[in-house]
Amino acid sequence: MLKTIEREGNLIMYLRVLSYMKPYWWLVVFSVFSALIAVLFQGVSAWFLGSLPQALFSPNEIVLPPQAPELSVATINEWMKYQGDKFFSFSDFGHPLFAISLIIALAFTVKNIFLYINHVSIGMLNFSTARDMRNDLYRHILKLPTKFYDQNKSGSLVSLMVNDLNLINSTVSESLGSLLMEPLKLIGFIAMMLIINAQLTLVIFVVYPILIFIMAKIGKYVKDRSRKSLTSFDEMVSRITEVIGGVRAVKMFNMTAVENSKFAETSNRLRKNQFKQKLIGDTLSPFTETLAFYLILGLLLIGGSQIISGDGSFMPEDFTRFLVFLFSSYHPLKILGNVNAKIQAAAAAANRVFKVFDTPCEEINALQTSKIPNFKDEIAFKNVRFSYESAANSIVLDDLNFSVKKGETVALVGGSGAGKSTILDIIPRFYEINDGEILLDGKSISSFDLTAYRELFAIVSQETILFNVSIRENIAYGKIGSSQEEIIEAAKSANAFDFISKTENGFDTVIGERGVALSGGQRQRIAIARAILRNSQILILDEATSALDTESEQSVQDALSRLMRGKTTFVAAHRLSTIRSADKILVLEKGKITESGTHDELISKNGRYEQLYSIQFGKKEENG
């Protein structure tokens, strides 16, 4: 039962890969047509190759019977020999050897011309389908919900995009032509052997199924081992990504030797899996060759005995021709065996790729400005509960109820794990809540088009997200197509224009991966400039100044103050000095709101907020 389900799953997976060829059906047709012509002319050359011994050693024995044999299933071999002898007898080439050589040369040339056409067509088909699959996977990954990234390492996704797709791509490239050509060759050559001598061909029908069974078993093992190799490769790429991203910590804590040891262990695990895959996969060729040798030896004995018996039903010319087709039929079978092993290895990669494809994604559509909500009144939380899937039994937000009027600034205060960042994540729907509702002007935020809804937001976080492009492109990232004047104005408002002007290429300066060429304060001001340029109605600030020194914080805080004017703002901050002017402060503990009010109101209550404030400033501050 399980094997049947696995076979059906593999078939569906193969069909899904092949579905990417549908737009290029004309290339498939062209490939099949060119393969048929190539196989036909290879059969012609093989047939006349069988006539060479007689043309060389006994050309005078080529005598036409008084009349052509009738064409039927039983006499097709004699009929084809008669047509060949007739051509030689009436040709103007003199010795039959010259006529046979010319036919073989022409057939061989035509075969290779169409073989080249076949390879070019398959190459175009392969590169096109690989590009489409790669683009589709990239688009799908970007549409996946945030929780998917929480559950999967970035290194694994990089490995999937690069290694797994390359494996599928190379397998399709190397196998597609063989899957078109070799079965046609095998069927054609076996058909010719049946025509020449059906009894000898029956022996092949006993041996070849054994070969096919062994190929299938080896292919199954290769697939299982390939899956383990891909997992090991994932682990290796993930470790590389993590260590390079945290290289400063590795150097600071002198962990180079430890990381080298961990990487060597991961790399060695990959080597073992790859070697075991090759160890079994490479048994296919010598085993099939050995079995084929005994098959040929047996057929030589049987065929030779029929000729020696001298009953005239099986001539030396027939036997030569039979052996030519027998040797020719072994080659495509061997290739198909190797192709099967490659396909099984790629099947493991395809299963992983389609597992990602089958992960439900967010409904992110092209932006329609008419669908952007017209925020007029308030955002309200009604009995909101939330927990992460990785910790389903741990409630992160528990029965939250509060509202924020348009234009207000609400600050979220609490210790680590209180739920501040989670609130900021569920407002723009990075995560979907478990219970309750979040309402925008009385409507559930889940009822809005997601792309249009997120147009309401801009975000500045503690971990500034910048890309390895120019400063100009980073600022304009939230508003593609912005003019130079708009970008400069946003930079000035964010207190970023002066330091940008001092860089080597100004706004065209490339800032490196994650903005590594800039200081922390400079990165934050670039992020603020991006938010200013976007000019969204709702602003999310997640610990935006917590990692900055006092001088940088003041510059960034000034920029934030300009950014927040007229905006509905949600702020999460550990530094309470940055939120004193907030219209409302919510104090969170274990996912619940324990206090709510302005700075002065909370200080006067002598509660949790006052304790946190006193810890930071060493005294109780009253009335500002």
C-alpha positions as CSV (number, residue, x, y, z in Angstrom):
1,M,0.0,0.0,0.0
2,L,2.8,2.4,1.0
3,K,4.7,1.6,-2.2
4,T,1.7,2.2,-4.3
5,I,1.2,5.6,-2.6
6,E,4.9,6.4,-3.2
7,R,4.7,5.5,-6.9
8,E,1.6,7.6,-7.3
9,G,3.4,10.5,-5.6
10,N,6.4,10.1,-7.8
11,L,4.2,10.1,-10.9
12,I,2.4,13.3,-9.8
13,M,5.8,14.9,-9.1
14,Y,7.1,13.9,-12.6
15,L,3.9,15.3,-14.2
16,R,4.3,18.6,-12.3
17,V,7.9,19.0,-13.6
18,L,6.7,18.1,-17.1
19,S,3.8,20.7,-16.8
20,Y,6.5,23.4,-17.1
21,M,7.1,22.2,-20.6
22,K,3.5,22.9,-21.7
23,P,4.1,26.5,-22.9
24,Y,6.9,25.1,-25.1
25,W,5.0,22.2,-26.6
26,W,6.3,23.1,-30.1
27,L,9.8,22.4,-28.8
28,V,8.7,19.1,-27.5
29,V,7.1,18.2,-30.9
30,F,10.2,19.3,-32.7
31,S,12.4,17.2,-30.4
32,V,10.3,14.1,-30.8
33,F,10.2,14.6,-34.6
34,S,14.0,15.0,-34.8
35,A,14.5,12.0,-32.5
36,L,12.3,9.8,-34.7
37,I,14.2,10.8,-37.9
38,A,17.6,10.3,-36.1
39,V,16.5,6.8,-34.9
40,L,15.2,5.9,-38.3
41,F,18.4,6.7,-40.0
42,Q,20.4,5.0,-37.3
43,G,18.3,1.9,-38.0
44,V,19.0,2.2,-41.7
45,S,22.8,2.4,-41.1
46,A,22.7,-0.5,-38.7
47,W,20.7,-2.6,-41.3
48,F,23.1,-2.1,-44.1
49,L,26.0,-2.5,-41.7
50,G,24.8,-6.1,-41.5
51,S,25.2,-6.5,-45.3
52,L,28.9,-5.6,-45.2
53,P,30.3,-9.1,-44.5
54,Q,28.5,-10.5,-47.5
55,A,29.5,-7.6,-49.7
56,L,33.1,-8.0,-48.7
57,F,33.6,-11.8,-48.7
58,S,30.9,-13.1,-51.1
59,P,29.6,-10.4,-53.3
60,N,28.8,-12.8,-56.1
61,E,26.3,-14.6,-54.0
62,I,24.0,-11.6,-54.0
63,V,21.4,-13.1,-56.4
64,L,17.9,-11.8,-56.8
65,P,15.1,-14.5,-56.6
66,P,12.8,-14.6,-59.7
67,Q,10.2,-12.6,-57.9
68,A,9.9,-10.5,-54.8
69,P,8.5,-12.2,-51.7
70,E,5.1,-11.1,-50.5
71,L,5.2,-8.5,-47.7
72,S,3.8,-10.0,-44.5
73,V,4.7,-10.3,-40.9
74,A,6.4,-13.7,-41.5
75,T,8.3,-12.6,-44.6
76,I,9.3,-9.0,-43.7
77,N,12.9,-9.9,-43.2
78,E,13.2,-11.6,-46.6
79,W,11.3,-8.7,-48.3
80,M,13.7,-6.1,-46.8
81,K,16.7,-8.2,-47.9
82,Y,15.3,-8.5,-51.4
83,Q,14.8,-4.7,-51.6
84,G,18.4,-4.1,-50.5
85,D,19.8,-6.7,-52.9
86,K,17.7,-5.2,-55.7
87,F,19.2,-1.8,-55.1
88,F,22.8,-3.2,-55.1
89,S,22.1,-5.2,-58.3
90,F,20.8,-2.2,-60.3
91,S,23.1,0.5,-58.8
92,D,25.9,2.0,-60.9
93,F,28.5,1.8,-58.1
94,G,30.0,-1.4,-59.4
95,H,31.0,-3.5,-56.3
96,P,28.2,-3.7,-53.7
97,L,30.7,-2.5,-51.0
98,F,30.7,1.0,-52.5
99,A,26.9,1.2,-52.5
100,I,26.6,0.0,-48.9
101,S,29.3,2.4,-47.7
102,L,27.6,5.3,-49.4
103,I,24.2,4.5,-47.9
104,I,25.8,4.0,-44.4
105,A,27.6,7.4,-44.8
106,L,24.5,9.2,-45.9
107,A,22.4,7.7,-43.2
108,F,25.0,8.4,-40.5
109,T,25.3,12.1,-41.7
110,V,21.5,12.6,-41.7
111,K,21.2,11.0,-38.3
112,N,23.8,13.3,-36.7
113,I,22.2,16.4,-38.3
114,F,18.8,15.6,-36.7
115,L,20.6,14.5,-33.5
116,Y,22.1,18.0,-33.3
117,I,18.7,19.6,-34.0
118,N,17.3,17.4,-31.2
119,H,19.9,18.4,-28.7
120,V,19.5,22.1,-29.5
121,S,15.7,21.8,-29.1
122,I,16.0,20.0,-25.8
123,G,18.6,22.5,-24.6
124,M,16.2,25.4,-25.3
125,L,13.3,23.5,-23.7
126,N,15.4,22.7,-20.6
127,F,16.7,26.3,-20.1
128,S,13.3,27.7,-20.5
129,T,11.5,25.4,-18.1
130,A,14.4,25.7,-15.5
131,R,14.0,29.5,-15.7
132,D,10.2,29.3,-15.3
133,M,10.5,27.0,-12.3
134,R,13.2,29.1,-10.7
135,N,11.1,32.3,-11.1
136,D,8.0,30.7,-9.9
137,L,9.7,29.3,-6.8
138,Y,11.2,32.8,-6.0
139,R,7.8,34.5,-6.4
140,H,6.2,31.8,-4.2
141,I,8.8,32.1,-1.5
142,L,8.3,35.8,-1.3
143,K,4.6,35.3,-0.8
144,L,5.0,32.8,2.0
145,P,3.8,33.9,5.4
146,T,6.3,35.1,8.1
147,K,5.8,31.9,10.1
148,F,7.4,29.9,7.2
149,Y,10.6,31.8,7.6
150,D,10.5,31.2,11.4
151,Q,10.4,27.5,10.8
152,N,13.0,27.3,7.9
153,K,16.6,28.4,7.9
154,S,17.6,31.0,5.3
155,G,20.5,28.7,4.3
156,S,18.0,25.9,3.6
157,L,16.0,28.2,1.3
158,V,19.2,29.3,-0.5
159,S,20.2,25.6,-0.9
160,L,16.7,24.9,-2.3
161,M,16.9,27.8,-4.8
162,V,20.4,27.0,-6.0
163,N,21.3,23.3,-5.4
164,D,18.0,21.6,-5.7
165,L,16.9,23.5,-8.7
166,N,20.3,23.0,-10.3
167,L,20.0,19.3,-9.7
168,I,16.6,19.2,-11.3
169,N,17.8,21.4,-14.2
170,S,20.9,19.3,-14.9
171,T,18.9,16.1,-14.7
172,V,16.3,17.4,-17.2
173,S,19.1,18.7,-19.4
174,E,20.9,15.3,-19.4
175,S,17.9,13.1,-19.3
176,L,15.2,14.6,-21.5
177,G,17.0,13.9,-24.7
178,S,17.8,10.3,-23.6
179,L,14.1,9.8,-22.6
180,L,13.1,10.8,-26.0
181,M,15.7,9.1,-28.1
182,E,16.7,5.9,-26.2
183,P,13.2,4.3,-25.8
184,L,12.6,4.9,-29.6
185,K,16.0,3.2,-30.3
186,L,15.2,0.3,-28.0
187,I,11.8,-0.3,-29.5
188,G,13.1,0.0,-33.0
189,F,16.1,-2.2,-32.6
190,I,14.1,-4.9,-30.8
191,A,11.5,-4.7,-33.6
192,M,14.2,-5.3,-36.1
193,M,15.6,-8.3,-34.1
194,L,12.0,-9.7,-34.0
195,I,11.9,-9.4,-37.8
196,I,15.2,-11.1,-38.2
197,N,14.8,-13.9,-35.7
198,A,11.9,-14.0,-33.3
199,Q,13.2,-17.0,-31.3
200,L,16.5,-15.4,-30.4
201,T,14.7,-12.2,-29.5
202,L,12.5,-14.0,-27.0
203,V,15.7,-14.7,-25.0
204,I,16.2,-10.9,-24.7
205,F,12.6,-10.6,-23.3
206,V,13.7,-12.9,-20.4
207,V,16.9,-11.0,-19.6
208,Y,15.9,-7.4,-20.1
209,P,13.1,-7.4,-17.5
210,I,15.7,-8.6,-14.9
211,L,17.9,-5.6,-15.9
212,I,15.0,-3.2,-15.6
213,F,14.0,-4.6,-12.1
214,I,17.6,-4.1,-10.9
215,M,17.7,-0.6,-12.3
216,A,14.5,0.2,-10.4
217,K,15.9,-1.1,-7.1
218,I,19.2,0.8,-7.5
219,G,17.2,3.9,-8.5
220,K,15.1,3.7,-5.3
221,Y,18.2,3.5,-3.1
222,V,19.8,6.4,-5.0
223,K,16.7,8.5,-4.4
224,D,16.7,7.8,-0.6
225,R,20.4,8.6,-0.4
226,S,20.0,11.7,-2.5
227,R,17.4,13.0,-0.1
228,K,19.9,12.6,2.8
229,S,22.7,14.3,0.7
230,L,20.4,17.3,0.0
231,T,19.6,17.6,3.7
232,S,23.3,17.5,4.6
233,F,23.9,20.2,1.9
234,D,21.2,22.3,3.6
235,E,22.9,22.0,6.9
236,M,26.3,23.0,5.4
237,V,24.8,26.1,3.6
238,S,22.9,27.1,6.8
239,R,26.1,26.9,8.8
240,I,28.0,29.0,6.3
241,T,25.3,31.6,6.2
242,E,25.1,31.8,10.0
243,V,28.8,32.0,10.6
244,I,29.5,34.6,7.9
245,G,26.6,36.6,9.2
246,G,28.0,36.4,12.8
247,V,31.7,36.5,11.9
248,R,32.4,39.3,14.3
249,A,31.1,37.2,17.2
250,V,33.1,34.2,16.0
251,K,36.3,36.3,16.0
252,M,35.6,38.2,19.2
253,F,35.0,35.0,21.2
254,N,37.9,33.1,19.5
255,M,35.4,30.4,18.2
256,T,37.2,29.9,14.9
257,A,38.5,26.5,15.8
258,V,35.1,25.4,17.2
259,E,33.3,26.6,14.0
260,N,35.9,24.9,11.8
261,S,35.3,21.6,13.7
262,K,31.5,22.0,13.3
263,F,31.8,22.7,9.6
264,A,34.2,19.8,9.1
265,E,31.7,17.5,10.8
266,T,28.8,18.7,8.6
267,S,31.0,18.6,5.5
268,N,32.1,15.0,6.3
269,R,28.4,13.9,6.8
270,L,27.7,15.3,3.3
271,R,30.7,13.4,1.9
272,K,29.5,10.1,3.4
273,N,26.0,10.5,2.0
274,Q,27.3,11.4,-1.4
275,F,29.8,8.5,-1.5
276,K,27.1,6.0,-0.5
277,Q,24.9,7.3,-3.3
278,K,27.7,7.0,-5.8
279,L,28.8,3.6,-4.4
280,I,25.4,2.0,-5.2
281,G,24.7,4.1,-8.3
282,D,27.9,3.1,-10.0
283,T,27.2,-0.6,-9.6
284,L,24.6,-0.3,-12.4
285,S,27.0,0.0,-15.3
286,P,29.4,-3.0,-14.5
287,F,26.5,-5.2,-13.5
288,T,24.5,-4.5,-16.7
289,E,27.6,-4.9,-18.9
290,T,28.4,-8.3,-17.3
291,L,24.8,-9.5,-17.7
292,A,24.8,-8.2,-21.3
293,F,28.1,-10.1,-22.0
294,Y,26.6,-13.4,-20.9
295,L,23.4,-12.7,-22.9
296,I,25.5,-12.0,-26.1
297,L,27.6,-15.1,-25.4
298,G,24.4,-17.2,-25.1
299,L,22.9,-15.8,-28.2
300,L,26.2,-16.5,-30.1
301,L,25.9,-20.1,-29.1
302,I,22.2,-20.4,-30.0
303,G,22.5,-18.4,-33.2
304,G,25.7,-20.2,-34.3
305,S,24.0,-23.5,-33.7
306,Q,21.1,-22.5,-36.0
307,I,23.5,-21.5,-38.8
308,I,25.6,-24.7,-38.4
309,S,22.4,-26.8,-38.6
310,G,22.3,-25.5,-42.2
311,D,18.5,-25.6,-42.7
312,G,18.7,-22.2,-44.5
313,S,16.2,-20.5,-42.2
314,F,18.9,-18.4,-40.5
315,M,21.8,-17.2,-42.7
316,P,25.2,-15.7,-41.6
317,E,24.0,-12.4,-43.0
318,D,20.9,-12.5,-40.8
319,F,23.0,-13.4,-37.7
320,T,25.5,-10.5,-38.4
321,R,22.6,-8.1,-38.8
322,F,20.9,-9.5,-35.6
323,L,24.2,-9.0,-33.6
324,V,24.4,-5.4,-34.9
325,F,21.0,-4.6,-33.6
326,L,21.6,-6.5,-30.4
327,F,24.7,-4.5,-29.6
328,S,22.8,-1.3,-30.6
329,S,19.9,-2.2,-28.2
330,Y,22.2,-2.6,-25.2
331,H,23.4,0.9,-25.4
332,P,20.0,2.7,-25.0
333,L,19.1,0.3,-22.1
334,K,22.4,1.1,-20.3
335,I,21.7,4.9,-20.8
336,L,18.2,4.5,-19.5
337,G,19.5,2.8,-16.4
338,N,21.9,5.7,-15.8
339,V,19.1,8.2,-16.5
340,N,16.8,6.4,-14.0
341,A,19.5,6.8,-11.3
342,K,19.8,10.5,-12.1
343,I,16.0,11.0,-12.2
344,Q,15.6,9.3,-8.8
345,A,18.3,11.6,-7.3
346,A,16.5,14.6,-8.8
347,A,13.2,13.3,-7.6
348,A,14.3,13.8,-4.0
349,A,15.1,17.4,-4.9
350,A,11.8,17.9,-6.8
351,N,9.9,16.6,-3.8
352,R,11.6,19.2,-1.6
353,V,10.9,22.0,-4.1
354,F,7.2,21.1,-4.5
355,K,6.8,20.8,-0.8
356,V,7.6,24.5,-0.7
357,F,5.3,25.1,-3.6
358,D,2.5,23.4,-1.7
359,T,2.9,25.6,1.4
360,P,0.0,28.0,1.4
361,C,1.0,31.5,0.7
362,E,-0.4,35.0,1.4
363,E,-2.8,36.4,-1.1
364,I,-0.4,39.1,-2.4
365,N,-1.9,40.6,-5.6
366,A,-0.8,43.5,-7.8
367,L,-1.5,46.8,-6.0
368,Q,-4.8,48.5,-6.9
369,T,-4.9,51.9,-5.4
370,S,-8.7,51.9,-5.3
371,K,-8.5,49.1,-2.7
372,I,-6.3,50.9,-0.3
373,P,-8.4,51.5,2.9
374,N,-9.3,55.1,3.7
375,F,-8.2,55.2,7.3
376,K,-10.4,57.8,9.1
377,D,-11.1,56.9,12.7
378,E,-9.3,54.3,14.7
379,I,-7.5,50.9,15.0
380,A,-9.1,48.7,17.7
381,F,-8.0,45.4,19.3
382,K,-11.0,43.3,20.4
383,N,-10.3,40.2,22.6
384,V,-7.1,39.4,20.6
385,R,-5.3,36.2,21.5
386,F,-2.1,35.0,19.7
387,S,0.5,32.2,20.1
388,Y,3.2,31.1,17.7
389,E,2.9,27.7,16.1
390,S,6.3,26.7,17.4
391,A,5.0,27.3,20.9
392,A,1.3,26.7,20.6
393,N,0.8,26.1,24.3
394,S,2.5,29.4,25.2
395,I,0.1,32.3,24.9
396,V,2.0,35.4,23.7
397,L,-1.0,37.9,23.6
398,D,-3.9,37.2,25.9
399,D,-7.3,38.9,25.5
400,L,-6.0,42.3,24.4
401,N,-8.5,45.2,24.2
402,F,-7.4,48.8,23.3
403,S,-7.9,51.3,20.5
404,V,-5.8,54.0,18.9
405,K,-7.3,57.1,17.3
406,K,-6.0,58.3,13.9
407,G,-3.0,60.6,14.5
408,E,-2.3,59.3,18.0
409,T,1.0,57.8,19.2
410,V,0.7,54.7,21.3
411,A,3.8,53.3,23.1
412,L,4.2,49.7,24.1
413,V,6.3,49.1,27.3
414,G,7.3,45.9,29.0
415,G,10.1,43.5,29.6
416,S,11.5,41.1,27.0
417,G,8.8,38.6,26.0
418,A,6.0,40.8,27.1
419,G,4.5,40.9,23.6
420,K,5.5,44.3,22.3
421,S,7.1,43.2,19.0
422,T,4.3,40.7,18.5
423,I,1.7,43.4,18.5
424,L,3.7,45.3,16.0
425,D,3.9,42.2,13.8
426,I,0.2,41.4,13.8
427,I,-1.0,44.9,13.0
428,P,0.4,44.7,9.4
429,R,-0.6,41.0,9.3
430,F,2.8,39.5,9.3
431,Y,1.0,36.9,11.5
432,E,-2.7,36.0,11.7
433,I,-4.2,36.2,15.2
434,N,-5.8,33.1,16.8
435,D,-8.9,34.7,18.3
436,G,-10.6,38.0,18.5
437,E,-10.4,40.8,15.9
438,I,-8.3,43.8,14.9
439,L,-10.6,46.5,13.4
440,L,-9.7,49.4,11.1
441,D,-12.6,51.8,11.2
442,G,-14.9,49.0,12.4
443,K,-13.8,46.5,9.7
444,S,-11.7,43.5,10.3
445,I,-8.3,43.9,8.8
446,S,-8.5,40.4,7.4
447,S,-11.3,41.6,5.1
448,F,-9.0,44.0,3.2
449,D,-6.8,43.2,0.2
450,L,-3.4,42.4,1.9
451,T,-1.3,44.3,-0.6
452,A,-3.5,47.3,-0.4
453,Y,-3.8,47.1,3.4
454,R,0.0,47.1,3.8
455,E,0.3,50.4,1.8
456,L,-1.0,52.1,5.0
457,F,2.3,51.2,6.8
458,A,5.9,52.1,7.1
459,I,8.3,50.5,9.5
460,V,11.6,51.4,11.2
461,S,13.0,48.6,13.3
462,Q,16.0,48.0,15.5
463,E,17.5,45.7,12.9
464,T,17.6,48.0,9.9
465,I,17.0,46.2,6.7
466,L,19.1,47.7,3.9
467,F,20.2,46.1,0.6
468,N,23.5,45.9,-1.2
469,V,22.6,48.6,-3.7
470,S,23.0,52.4,-3.8
471,I,21.7,54.8,-1.1
472,R,19.3,56.2,-3.6
473,E,17.8,52.7,-4.3
474,N,17.5,52.0,-0.5
475,I,15.7,55.2,0.2
476,A,13.3,54.7,-2.8
477,Y,12.7,51.1,-1.9
478,G,9.3,51.7,-0.5
479,K,8.3,54.0,-3.3
480,I,9.7,52.9,-6.7
481,G,9.9,55.7,-9.3
482,S,10.5,58.5,-6.8
483,S,12.3,61.6,-8.3
484,Q,15.7,62.7,-7.2
485,E,14.2,65.8,-5.6
486,E,11.8,63.6,-3.5
487,I,14.7,61.4,-2.4
488,I,16.9,64.4,-1.4
489,E,14.0,66.0,0.5
490,A,13.4,62.7,2.4
491,A,17.1,62.4,3.2
492,K,17.2,66.0,4.6
493,S,14.1,65.4,6.7
494,A,15.8,62.3,8.1
495,N,19.1,64.2,9.0
496,A,20.8,61.9,6.5
497,F,21.7,64.4,3.7
498,D,24.9,65.7,5.2
499,F,26.6,62.3,5.7
500,I,25.3,61.0,2.3
501,S,26.9,64.0,0.6
502,K,30.2,63.2,2.2
503,T,30.3,59.6,0.8
504,E,32.4,58.8,-2.2
505,N,29.6,58.7,-4.7
506,G,26.8,60.5,-2.8
507,F,23.4,59.0,-3.3
508,D,25.0,56.5,-5.8
509,T,27.2,55.0,-3.1
510,V,26.7,51.2,-2.7
511,I,26.5,50.5,1.0
512,G,27.3,46.8,1.1
513,E,25.3,43.9,2.4
514,R,22.9,45.0,5.2
515,G,24.5,48.5,4.9
516,V,27.8,47.3,6.4
517,A,29.6,50.4,5.0
518,L,27.5,52.7,7.3
519,S,27.3,53.3,11.0
520,G,24.3,52.2,13.1
521,G,22.9,55.7,13.2
522,Q,23.5,56.3,9.5
523,R,21.6,53.1,8.7
524,Q,18.7,54.1,10.9
525,R,18.5,57.5,9.2
526,I,18.4,55.8,5.7
527,A,15.6,53.7,7.0
528,I,13.8,56.8,8.3
529,A,14.3,58.6,5.0
530,R,12.7,55.5,3.3
531,A,9.7,55.8,5.6
532,I,9.4,59.5,5.1
533,L,9.4,59.1,1.3
534,R,6.8,56.3,1.5
535,N,4.6,58.8,3.5
536,S,2.3,56.1,4.9
537,Q,-0.6,56.8,7.3
538,I,0.5,54.4,10.0
539,L,4.0,54.2,11.3
540,I,5.6,51.3,13.2
541,L,8.7,51.9,15.3
542,D,10.2,48.8,16.8
543,E,13.1,49.7,19.2
544,A,14.3,52.1,16.5
545,T,16.9,53.8,18.7
546,S,17.8,51.1,21.2
547,A,21.1,50.2,19.6
548,L,22.4,53.8,19.2
549,D,24.8,55.9,21.1
550,T,23.5,59.2,22.7
551,E,24.7,61.4,19.9
552,S,23.3,59.2,17.2
553,E,20.1,58.7,19.1
554,Q,19.5,62.4,19.3
555,S,19.9,62.8,15.6
556,V,17.7,59.8,14.8
557,Q,15.1,61.0,17.4
558,D,14.9,64.4,15.7
559,A,14.3,62.6,12.4
560,L,11.7,60.3,13.9
561,S,9.8,63.3,15.4
562,R,9.5,64.8,11.9
563,L,8.5,61.4,10.5
564,M,5.7,60.9,13.2
565,R,4.0,64.3,12.6
566,G,0.4,63.6,11.6
567,K,0.9,59.8,11.6
568,T,-0.7,57.2,13.6
569,T,2.3,55.6,15.3
570,F,2.9,52.4,17.2
571,V,6.2,52.5,19.2
572,A,7.9,49.7,21.1
573,A,10.8,51.0,23.2
574,H,13.0,50.0,26.1
575,R,14.3,53.5,26.5
576,L,11.4,55.2,28.2
577,S,12.8,58.7,27.5
578,T,11.8,58.3,23.8
579,I,8.1,57.7,24.6
580,R,7.3,60.4,27.2
581,S,5.3,62.4,24.7
582,A,3.2,59.5,23.5
583,D,-0.6,60.0,23.7
584,K,-1.1,56.6,25.3
585,I,1.3,54.1,26.9
586,L,0.4,50.5,27.3
587,V,2.3,48.4,29.9
588,L,2.5,44.7,29.0
589,E,3.3,41.8,31.1
590,K,3.0,38.2,29.9
591,G,0.8,39.2,26.9
592,K,-1.6,41.2,29.0
593,I,-2.1,45.0,29.4
594,T,-1.6,45.8,33.1
595,E,-1.5,49.6,32.8
596,S,-2.6,52.2,30.4
597,G,-2.3,56.0,30.3
598,T,0.0,58.9,29.6
599,H,3.5,59.2,31.0
600,D,2.4,61.5,33.8
601,E,-0.7,59.4,34.7
602,L,1.4,56.2,34.9
603,I,4.1,57.8,37.0
604,S,1.5,59.0,39.5
605,K,0.1,55.5,39.8
606,N,3.3,54.1,41.3
607,G,2.9,50.9,39.3
608,R,5.0,48.8,36.9
609,Y,5.7,51.7,34.6
610,E,7.0,53.9,37.5
611,Q,9.2,51.0,38.6
612,L,10.7,50.7,35.1
613,Y,11.2,54.4,34.8
614,S,12.9,54.6,38.2
615,I,15.2,51.7,37.3
616,Q,16.3,53.6,34.1
617,F,16.7,57.1,35.6
618,G,17.3,56.4,39.3
619,K,14.5,58.6,40.5
620,K,10.8,59.2,40.2
621,E,10.0,62.0,37.8
622,E,6.7,63.8,38.3
623,N,4.7,66.0,36.0
624,G,7.4,65.8,33.2
